[in-house]
Amino acid sequence: MIRSAALKVALLAAALTAVARAQPIQVSETDARYFQWRGNDRVQLIGYDYYSLFNTDQIDPKLDWTDDSGKPYYEQFIDMLVDNDLNFTRCFITSGWDNDRFPWARVDTPDAPLKVTSEHPGGERYPLVNLEEWDPVFWSRARAILDYASERGVVVQVCLIDECGLESGPGERRWPFHPFNPANNLPGTMGAWMLPAGLESGVPAAYDLGNQALRDMYVAYFKKWVAETEGLDNIIFEIGNEHTSGLRFHRWAVEMLRDVAQCPFLISANAFVDADRIYAMGGIEVIADHGPKTPFSTKALARDWRRFDKPMIVDTDGWFTSEEEYALTLASLQTALDQGAHVNHKARDRVRRGPEERIFVQHMRDLQRRSGGGAKWAWPKEVLDGERVEVVYDRRPMEYGVYLRRADVDDGWATIADERGKWCVYNQIENPSEHAGRYLYFAVDPGAFGRGPMTLDLELEAFLDAEEEGSVIIEYATEAGDFAGRETIALPKTRWETVTARLDDAVLGARQHNVADFRIDCGAPPATVLVHRIMATAEEGPVNGGSASEVEAITEFATSPKGERFAINGKGTFLRGVREGYVGGDWNPTYWNSFEPEVDYESYATQLRRWGLNWVRANGISMAEGSGRVHGANELPGEEPLENPPEPPYTRRPWVRSGGGIAWDGLPKYDLSDFDPWYFQRLDELVGTMNRHGIVVEFIFFHQHCLYEQFTHWADSPWRPENNVNDLGLPSGPVCYPEFYDLTNDALVAAQTAYVDRVLEALGKHPGVIYRIVDEYNGPANWVTYWVRYIQEHPSAPDDPVFQIGATLEVTRVLAGLGDVDSFDTTFFGVLPTGEICTPPSYQNVRLAGHCPPEFSQGEAIGATLDHLFDRWIKAYVGEGDPTVDGFLRAMTGGGAGWFYHGADPESFDASGSRIAAAIAERAGDMSGWFPSPRVLQEGDALCVGLPGRGYLLYVLSGDRLTVSLPAMAGGYSLEWLETAKGKWSMGSGVDGGRTLELELPGPDSTVLLIRPGALR
C-alpha cells in the first residue's frame, strides 16, 4: 500500500513535470524577432553545434571536449555550451560523416560491404540499413541528449533532412554513405527499392512527392520524431539543411508535421531555392540561414529578412567564417545579435587562438545579447555604414572589411608580428622571387561595396625591407579573369611609407586563388614587405552592376501586354538609356577626327551595364552624330569660326563617297545607292554585342535635326544635292523642311527605301531593337505610318517590331490615336504641374528643343505629362533629362517606360540615377501592367505606380510620412524602403491589406517604397 501510494506520488510528480515542460519554445508575442520560453519573452539564442551528436559516441579528436568527469560525451558537450553562456545547438539526423547510428536499424551481416575511403584504404565495414525498422539505441541516445539539454536550458534545433548528406560531394562520406541510398539498404526491404538504384546523388530524387514509398517513409519518420520528443519544450524542427527541394516540398512537409504528425514545436527552414516564398509561408515560423558571413553581409541579410517578421538564426559556416578567421566570425555573430537575430556556429577545431589562447567556443562567451554597444566583437556603426573598409594589424586584427587570406604562422608564407616598430603582416621567407609565398593574399568584403566591377582605391602603409629602392605589384580580379588587373607601386627602402593604387574595373567576390580579391607581389626585387595598414575605398556604391556572366542576354523584346512599357524576355521593365551610338562615330568630340574609330563594343557594353544602363540610342545619319558642321565646323562666310573646329572627314556614314565631284566639306560626294560595308558590319556588331549584354538598341532611321532650323544642320547632310550624285529633287537650302517628307517624290522615296532595306538586313536578326522612325519630328503623321507599315511587312524585319518616335504633342496625339506606333518620346513637349501645356507648333520649321520653362525640370514635368497621355492612350512613354536620381524616379513612378540622357563622359559621368533605377527594376521584378495608382496614396506628397496583386512603387517627393490604402490580399504585403544615396534597401515588417496604413520614412534619404505581396503567406 505504501509502495502504491509512493508510486502514485511519483507518477503525479512526473505528470506535473511533463505538463510544466510541455509548453514548447514559441515566437515572442511582444517582439517577433525573439523567442518566448520558460517565462522570458525576449529569449535570444547563441549556439555552437556538433552535427553528429546523435549519430556517434566517438568524439572527433579535432573537436575534443573530453574532461575527467566521467560523464557521457553529450553531457560534456552540453556542459561546455552552458559554461560559455550558450543556450542553443543544432544536430543532424543522418550524418554520413560517422559510420555509426541512424534512426533506422543497421543490420550487420557477414557480407556487409566494405567501403573504401582515404581514412580507411583497406575498407571499413558498413552494415546495411533497414528503413522499415527503428534503431532503439539511436532513439534512446537522442532522448537522453534532448532531456539533458532541456535540463541545462539548451534549445536543440533538429535538422530532419540534411541535403549535404544527399549530395555526391565534396568529400567521400555523403551520398555513398547515406541511408536513403539503395546501395546501403538491406535487400528485400523498402529502402532497397524506394529510390532508383545507381544514382550519383540523392538530389532531387529524395524530394519526389510522386514517389509514394518515399512519402510513406517521411510520414513515419516525422511521426516518430514527434512521439520521441513528447513532453519536451526545447525543440525546434528544421525541415532541411541547405535545401533545394523548393516550395512544394516544404508545404507538404509542414502539412505532414502539423496535421498528420501533430507536431507541437516551431518549424524552421533553411532554403537555397524558393527561399523568399518558403520563408513567407505561414507554417514556417523560424528562418535558419547558412553560408559565409561577414558583418556587412550579415547586417544586409538581417535587414532584408525583417519583412518576414520572424526569428532568424544566422549560422556562420563557410570560407569567411571559421575558427581560423575567428575575429571576423565573432564580429559577424555579434552583428547578427545586434540586429535582433539568433546565431549558431559550426564546430571546426579546438585550436587555441588570440592573445587569451582560448578555443573558439570560449571566445563566444564574450558575445552580448541585444548589445547596446560596447560588445567585444562589435564593429563600429560607421564602418558598417561607411564607404571605406580597412585593416590595421595588431596581435590579431579586427579586420574591417579587408581580410588577409594567409595569416597563420603554420602556413609558412605569411605571419603577423611586431616588426620595425609596428604590428604588421609580412611574407616570412628568404627569397620571395623563388617561392609561392612571395604573395600576400587579401579579400575585400563584397557586402561593403557590392561585387562590381568598380574602381577600388587602395591605401597601404608598408615597409620595404631591402637594400635598394623597389616596388610591389598589386594583382586583382577583373571581368577578364583572375589577376587580370595589375598596378605597380614604388616603395622607398627601410622606412614606413603610405602609398596608393587605383584598381580599375575591380570585381569582388573572393574568386581568385586562395579565395582572394587581390594579392601583393613582394618579389620585385626579392625582399620582405611589411604591411601595417590597408584601406579600400570604392568609388561606386552598392548598386554596381553584376559580372557579364550574371547578365541575361536578350532573346525576346516587345511591349508589355497592355502596351505601357517594354518587356525583355517576357518581363516588363524600365529602360535606362543614353544617347550615344558608336556606329562610325559618336557624340563625343574625341571621335570627330577619326575616320574609322576603333571602339571596343564589349568594353562599351560593360561600361553601360556598370552605369546601370540597358538602353543605348544609335543615330543612323544624324548631323549630331558625326558631322562637324552642327558643332560649328565649315561655317558660312562671315561667321566667327571655332578656335579648334573639327576637320573632315568627321565620321563614317551608311554610304561610301564613291560619287563624282566634291561635296560641301571638300571630299568626294556620296552615292546613296552604294552602302558602306564597314558601317553595317559595325552596326551588326554593335547591336549583337549590346543584346548579349542585356542592352536594348534603339536605332533612329531619320533625324529631323539635320534637315531644318539652320543651314549648318543641312549643309553636310548626305541627302543634300551638293553632297550626293543621286538627283533626289531636294533643295540646296537653307533647310529641307518639309520637302524630305514628300511621299510623291519617287526618287527620294526609292533612296529612302534602299536605306531602310539595308538597315533591316543588319538589324532584323537581333531581338533587342527599338525601331525609331524619326526623331525631333513635327511633320505629317502619314509619313511615319508609311514607314511603320513598310517595315512591318518587310521580310527582314522581326515578327512584331517595336516602333517609336520623338515628336511634338500634336503629332504624338495623332499617331497615338492611329495605333501604329508603340512608344513615344516626350522630350519635345511637356505638361507642367500647373496643367499648362508647353509644346512647339507642328508642321512648321521651328526649333523643337527648349520648350519647358526653366523653373521646371523635365523630371518635374514628367509626371504631369504622363498623366495627360495615359488619360487618352496607353503607350510606352519615355523621357529625356539629366542623369539625376530624381529624374529617373519621377519617370518610373509616373508610369514611364524609360528615361535617357544625352551622353556619358567616362571621366565625369554621374551614374547614380541609372544605378538606382536599375536596382529598383531588379527588385520589383515583372512590372507589366504597373500604371499610375494615385488611389493607393491617401495622404502625402508622392508619385505611385503599381498593379493590384503585383505590387506598388512610391517615390516620396517631400515630407516624412505617407498614408496608403492597400487592397485586401491573402498573405499581406512586404514594405521595402530604398536609401537612394547609398543604394541600400532596408525593410519594414509585413503588413495586412484591406486597411489604411500610416507609414513613417525610416530616414530622410529613404524616399522610395516598394510594396510587394506575400509577406504573410
Secondary structure, DSSP 8 states (H G I E B T S, - for coil): -HHHHHHHHHHHHHHHHHHHH-S--EE-SS-TTSEEETTEEEE--EEEE-TTTTT-S---GGG----SS---HHHHHHHHHHHTT--EEEEESS-TTSSS--SEEEE--TT--EE--SS-TT-EE--EEEEEEE-HHHHHHHHHHHHHHHHTT-EEEEEEEEHHHHS--SSSSSGGG-TTSGGGB-TTSHHHHSS-TT-S--TTGGG-TT-HHHHHHHHHHHHHHHHHTTT-SSEEEEEEESB-SHHHHHHHHHHIIIIIS---SEEEE-BSSSHHHHHT-TT--EEEE-S---HHHHHHHHHHHGGG-S-EEEEE-SSSSSSTTHHHHHHHHHHHHHTT-EEEEE------BTTTTB-HHHHGGG--TT--S--TT---HHHHHSSEEEEE-SSS---BBEEESS--GGGSS-EEEEETTEEEEE---S-GGGSGGGEEEEEE-HHHH-S-SEEEEEEEEEEEESSS-EEEEEEEEETTEEEEEEEEEEE-BSSEEEEEEEEEEE--SS-BTTTBSEEEEEEETB-EEEEEEEEEEESS-TT----GGGS-----EEE-TTSSSEEETTEEE-EEEEE---SS--SSGGGTT-SS----HHHHHHHHHHTT--EEEEESS-TTTT-GGGGTSS--TTS---SS---TT-S--SB---SSSB-TTSSB-B-TTSB-HHHHHHHHHHHHHHHHTT-EEEEEEEEGGGTSSSHHHHTT-TTSGGGBSS------SS--TTGGG-TT-HHHHHHHHHHHHHHHHHHTT-SSEEEEEEESB-S-HHHHHHHHHHHHT-TTS-SS-EEEEEB-HHHHHHHHHHT---EEEGGG-EE-TTS-EE---SSSS---S--S-TTS-HHHHHHHHHHHHHTT---EEEEE--S-HHHHHHHHHTT-SEEEES---TTT---HHHHHHHHHHHHH---TT-EE-GGGEEEEEEEEEEETTTEEEEEEEEEEEEEEEE---TT-EEEEEEETTTTEEEE---B-SSEEEEEE-SSTTEEEEEEEE-TT-
